[in-house]
Amino acid sequence: MMTEITHDQAVALAALVTALRPGWDVAGIVKHVGQARTRGTAWELAHAALHSAEDPGNLTPAIIALSGPHWTKAKAASSATGSDNMPGAAKCPEHNTRLPCPGCRADLLAAEPDAATRTLSAQHVPADAIRAIRAAIENGESA
């Protein structure tokens, strides 16, 4: 399952909802999205917010955090599209963290030190920092 919606995602979602429903302000949408963040995945919450804004009978964004047909539609949309399986939604079975898994990445870099050099060089990490990281990996030290 994808993690809860982040604040930055909530703000972006609120901007979209406000553009579609100008009578609802961004601050109110962000507030009620925040209140609803544990009701479902970030995908489901986005669907629910859009479905609630689509209904002209919903006068304020407070509806987003409440039970109702917008959540039923959101859960159905998430199941139908498989959005729980979108990139980043799955969890690593070994480390139980959201993919891409930093633990698996560390294992890969430890097994293939040249990959660490290529990756860090591409990120413009200074050569002496790369050498220190490689030495720590070779010595079995953790970051």
MODELLER restraints for C-alpha pairs under 7 A, 6 or more apart:
rsr = mdl.restraints
at = mdl.atoms
rsr.add(forms.Gaussian(group=physical.xy_distance, feature=features.Distance(at['CA:1:A'], at['CA:41:A']), mean=6.66, stdev=0.5))
rsr.add(forms.Gaussian(group=physical.xy_distance, feature=features.Distance(at['CA:1:A'], at['CA:84:A']), mean=5.44, stdev=0.5))
rsr.add(forms.Gaussian(group=physical.xy_distance, feature=features.Distance(at['CA:1:A'], at['CA:89:A']), mean=5.53, stdev=0.5))
rsr.add(forms.Gaussian(group=physical.xy_distance, feature=features.Distance(at['CA:1:A'], at['CA:90:A']), mean=6.34, stdev=0.5))
rsr.add(forms.Gaussian(group=physical.xy_distance, feature=features.Distance(at['CA:2:A'], at['CA:41:A']), mean=5.52, stdev=0.5))
rsr.add(forms.Gaussian(group=physical.xy_distance, feature=features.Distance(at['CA:2:A'], at['CA:42:A']), mean=6.62, stdev=0.5))
rsr.add(forms.Gaussian(group=physical.xy_distance, feature=features.Distance(at['CA:2:A'], at['CA:84:A']), mean=6.10, stdev=0.5))
rsr.add(forms.Gaussian(group=physical.xy_distance, feature=features.Distance(at['CA:2:A'], at['CA:89:A']), mean=4.24, stdev=0.5))
rsr.add(forms.Gaussian(group=physical.xy_distance, feature=features.Distance(at['CA:2:A'], at['CA:90:A']), mean=6.96, stdev=0.5))
rsr.add(forms.Gaussian(group=physical.xy_distance, feature=features.Distance(at['CA:3:A'], at['CA:41:A']), mean=6.20, stdev=0.5))
rsr.add(forms.Gaussian(group=physical.xy_distance, feature=features.Distance(at['CA:3:A'], at['CA:42:A']), mean=6.67, stdev=0.5))
rsr.add(forms.Gaussian(group=physical.xy_distance, feature=features.Distance(at['CA:4:A'], at['CA:37:A']), mean=5.81, stdev=0.5))
rsr.add(forms.Gaussian(group=physical.xy_distance, feature=features.Distance(at['CA:4:A'], at['CA:38:A']), mean=6.44, stdev=0.5))
rsr.add(forms.Gaussian(group=physical.xy_distance, feature=features.Distance(at['CA:4:A'], at['CA:41:A']), mean=5.65, stdev=0.5))
rsr.add(forms.Gaussian(group=physical.xy_distance, feature=features.Distance(at['CA:4:A'], at['CA:42:A']), mean=5.35, stdev=0.5))
rsr.add(forms.Gaussian(group=physical.xy_distance, feature=features.Distance(at['CA:5:A'], at['CA:37:A']), mean=6.10, stdev=0.5))
rsr.add(forms.Gaussian(group=physical.xy_distance, feature=features.Distance(at['CA:5:A'], at['CA:42:A']), mean=4.50, stdev=0.5))
rsr.add(forms.Gaussian(group=physical.xy_distance, feature=features.Distance(at['CA:10:A'], at['CA:30:A']), mean=5.72, stdev=0.5))
rsr.add(forms.Gaussian(group=physical.xy_distance, feature=features.Distance(at['CA:10:A'], at['CA:33:A']), mean=6.52, stdev=0.5))
rsr.add(forms.Gaussian(group=physical.xy_distance, feature=features.Distance(at['CA:11:A'], at['CA:30:A']), mean=5.97, stdev=0.5))
rsr.add(forms.Gaussian(group=physical.xy_distance, feature=features.Distance(at['CA:13:A'], at['CA:46:A']), mean=6.79, stdev=0.5))
rsr.add(forms.Gaussian(group=physical.xy_distance, feature=features.Distance(at['CA:14:A'], at['CA:26:A']), mean=5.20, stdev=0.5))
rsr.add(forms.Gaussian(group=physical.xy_distance, feature=features.Distance(at['CA:14:A'], at['CA:29:A']), mean=5.48, stdev=0.5))
rsr.add(forms.Gaussian(group=physical.xy_distance, feature=features.Distance(at['CA:14:A'], at['CA:30:A']), mean=5.91, stdev=0.5))
rsr.add(forms.Gaussian(group=physical.xy_distance, feature=features.Distance(at['CA:15:A'], at['CA:26:A']), mean=6.10, stdev=0.5))
rsr.add(forms.Gaussian(group=physical.xy_distance, feature=features.Distance(at['CA:17:A'], at['CA:50:A']), mean=6.40, stdev=0.5))
rsr.add(forms.Gaussian(group=physical.xy_distance, feature=features.Distance(at['CA:17:A'], at['CA:53:A']), mean=6.72, stdev=0.5))
rsr.add(forms.Gaussian(group=physical.xy_distance, feature=features.Distance(at['CA:18:A'], at['CA:24:A']), mean=5.66, stdev=0.5))
rsr.add(forms.Gaussian(group=physical.xy_distance, feature=features.Distance(at['CA:18:A'], at['CA:25:A']), mean=6.07, stdev=0.5))
rsr.add(forms.Gaussian(group=physical.xy_distance, feature=features.Distance(at['CA:18:A'], at['CA:26:A']), mean=6.20, stdev=0.5))
rsr.add(forms.Gaussian(group=physical.xy_distance, feature=features.Distance(at['CA:21:A'], at['CA:53:A']), mean=6.25, stdev=0.5))
rsr.add(forms.Gaussian(group=physical.xy_distance, feature=features.Distance(at['CA:24:A'], at['CA:60:A']), mean=6.36, stdev=0.5))
rsr.add(forms.Gaussian(group=physical.xy_distance, feature=features.Distance(at['CA:24:A'], at['CA:61:A']), mean=6.43, stdev=0.5))
rsr.add(forms.Gaussian(group=physical.xy_distance, feature=features.Distance(at['CA:28:A'], at['CA:61:A']), mean=6.37, stdev=0.5))
rsr.add(forms.Gaussian(group=physical.xy_distance, feature=features.Distance(at['CA:29:A'], at['CA:61:A']), mean=5.44, stdev=0.5))
rsr.add(forms.Gaussian(group=physical.xy_distance, feature=features.Distance(at['CA:32:A'], at['CA:61:A']), mean=6.54, stdev=0.5))
rsr.add(forms.Gaussian(group=physical.xy_distance, feature=features.Distance(at['CA:32:A'], at['CA:62:A']), mean=5.64, stdev=0.5))
rsr.add(forms.Gaussian(group=physical.xy_distance, feature=features.Distance(at['CA:32:A'], at['CA:64:A']), mean=6.08, stdev=0.5))
rsr.add(forms.Gaussian(group=physical.xy_distance, feature=features.Distance(at['CA:32:A'], at['CA:65:A']), mean=5.58, stdev=0.5))
rsr.add(forms.Gaussian(group=physical.xy_distance, feature=features.Distance(at['CA:33:A'], at['CA:64:A']), mean=6.50, stdev=0.5))
rsr.add(forms.Gaussian(group=physical.xy_distance, feature=features.Distance(at['CA:33:A'], at['CA:65:A']), mean=6.52, stdev=0.5))
rsr.add(forms.Gaussian(group=physical.xy_distance, feature=features.Distance(at['CA:35:A'], at['CA:65:A']), mean=5.88, stdev=0.5))
rsr.add(forms.Gaussian(group=physical.xy_distance, feature=features.Distance(at['CA:36:A'], at['CA:64:A']), mean=6.91, stdev=0.5))
rsr.add(forms.Gaussian(group=physical.xy_distance, feature=features.Distance(at['CA:36:A'], at['CA:65:A']), mean=4.48, stdev=0.5))
rsr.add(forms.Gaussian(group=physical.xy_distance, feature=features.Distance(at['CA:37:A'], at['CA:45:A']), mean=6.90, stdev=0.5))
rsr.add(forms.Gaussian(group=physical.xy_distance, feature=features.Distance(at['CA:43:A'], at['CA:78:A']), mean=6.84, stdev=0.5))
rsr.add(forms.Gaussian(group=physical.xy_distance, feature=features.Distance(at['CA:43:A'], at['CA:83:A']), mean=6.69, stdev=0.5))
rsr.add(forms.Gaussian(group=physical.xy_distance, feature=features.Distance(at['CA:44:A'], at['CA:74:A']), mean=5.10, stdev=0.5))
rsr.add(forms.Gaussian(group=physical.xy_distance, feature=features.Distance(at['CA:44:A'], at['CA:75:A']), mean=5.95, stdev=0.5))
rsr.add(forms.Gaussian(group=physical.xy_distance, feature=features.Distance(at['CA:44:A'], at['CA:78:A']), mean=5.99, stdev=0.5))
rsr.add(forms.Gaussian(group=physical.xy_distance, feature=features.Distance(at['CA:47:A'], at['CA:74:A']), mean=4.88, stdev=0.5))
rsr.add(forms.Gaussian(group=physical.xy_distance, feature=features.Distance(at['CA:48:A'], at['CA:64:A']), mean=6.57, stdev=0.5))
rsr.add(forms.Gaussian(group=physical.xy_distance, feature=features.Distance(at['CA:48:A'], at['CA:70:A']), mean=4.93, stdev=0.5))
rsr.add(forms.Gaussian(group=physical.xy_distance, feature=features.Distance(at['CA:48:A'], at['CA:71:A']), mean=5.18, stdev=0.5))
rsr.add(forms.Gaussian(group=physical.xy_distance, feature=features.Distance(at['CA:48:A'], at['CA:74:A']), mean=4.99, stdev=0.5))
rsr.add(forms.Gaussian(group=physical.xy_distance, feature=features.Distance(at['CA:49:A'], at['CA:64:A']), mean=5.53, stdev=0.5))
rsr.add(forms.Gaussian(group=physical.xy_distance, feature=features.Distance(at['CA:51:A'], at['CA:70:A']), mean=5.12, stdev=0.5))
rsr.add(forms.Gaussian(group=physical.xy_distance, feature=features.Distance(at['CA:52:A'], at['CA:58:A']), mean=6.64, stdev=0.5))
rsr.add(forms.Gaussian(group=physical.xy_distance, feature=features.Distance(at['CA:52:A'], at['CA:63:A']), mean=6.74, stdev=0.5))
rsr.add(forms.Gaussian(group=physical.xy_distance, feature=features.Distance(at['CA:52:A'], at['CA:64:A']), mean=6.18, stdev=0.5))
rsr.add(forms.Gaussian(group=physical.xy_distance, feature=features.Distance(at['CA:52:A'], at['CA:70:A']), mean=5.40, stdev=0.5))
rsr.add(forms.Gaussian(group=physical.xy_distance, feature=features.Distance(at['CA:78:A'], at['CA:84:A']), mean=6.95, stdev=0.5))
rsr.add(forms.Gaussian(group=physical.xy_distance, feature=features.Distance(at['CA:88:A'], at['CA:98:A']), mean=6.23, stdev=0.5))
rsr.add(forms.Gaussian(group=physical.xy_distance, feature=features.Distance(at['CA:88:A'], at['CA:99:A']), mean=5.05, stdev=0.5))
rsr.add(forms.Gaussian(group=physical.xy_distance, feature=features.Distance(at['CA:88:A'], at['CA:100:A']), mean=6.42, stdev=0.5))
rsr.add(forms.Gaussian(group=physical.xy_distance, feature=features.Distance(at['CA:89:A'], at['CA:98:A']), mean=6.61, stdev=0.5))
rsr.add(forms.Gaussian(group=physical.xy_distance, feature=features.Distance(at['CA:89:A'], at['CA:99:A']), mean=6.93, stdev=0.5))
rsr.add(forms.Gaussian(group=physical.xy_distance, feature=features.Distance(at['CA:90:A'], at['CA:98:A']), mean=5.98, stdev=0.5))
rsr.add(forms.Gaussian(group=physical.xy_distance, feature=features.Distance(at['CA:90:A'], at['CA:99:A']), mean=5.82, stdev=0.5))
rsr.add(forms.Gaussian(group=physical.xy_distance, feature=features.Distance(at['CA:91:A'], at['CA:97:A']), mean=5.25, stdev=0.5))
rsr.add(forms.Gaussian(group=physical.xy_distance, feature=features.Distance(at['CA:91:A'], at['CA:98:A']), mean=4.41, stdev=0.5))
rsr.add(forms.Gaussian(group=physical.xy_distance, feature=features.Distance(at['CA:91:A'], at['CA:99:A']), mean=5.40, stdev=0.5))
rsr.add(forms.Gaussian(group=physical.xy_distance, feature=features.Distance(at['CA:92:A'], at['CA:98:A']), mean=6.25, stdev=0.5))
rsr.add(forms.Gaussian(group=physical.xy_distance, feature=features.Distance(at['CA:92:A'], at['CA:99:A']), mean=5.97, stdev=0.5))
rsr.add(forms.Gaussian(group=physical.xy_distance, feature=features.Distance(at['CA:92:A'], at['CA:101:A']), mean=6.21, stdev=0.5))
rsr.add(forms.Gaussian(group=physical.xy_distance, feature=features.Distance(at['CA:95:A'], at['CA:103:A']), mean=6.65, stdev=0.5))
rsr.add(forms.Gaussian(group=physical.xy_distance, feature=features.Distance(at['CA:109:A'], at['CA:115:A']), mean=5.92, stdev=0.5))
rsr.add(forms.Gaussian(group=physical.xy_distance, feature=features.Distance(at['CA:109:A'], at['CA:116:A']), mean=5.33, stdev=0.5))
rsr.add(forms.Gaussian(group=physical.xy_distance, feature=features.Distance(at['CA:110:A'], at['CA:137:A']), mean=5.92, stdev=0.5))
rsr.add(forms.Gaussian(group=physical.xy_distance, feature=features.Distance(at['CA:113:A'], at['CA:134:A']), mean=6.74, stdev=0.5))
rsr.add(forms.Gaussian(group=physical.xy_distance, feature=features.Distance(at['CA:117:A'], at['CA:130:A']), mean=6.44, stdev=0.5))
rsr.add(forms.Gaussian(group=physical.xy_distance, feature=features.Distance(at['CA:120:A'], at['CA:130:A']), mean=6.82, stdev=0.5))
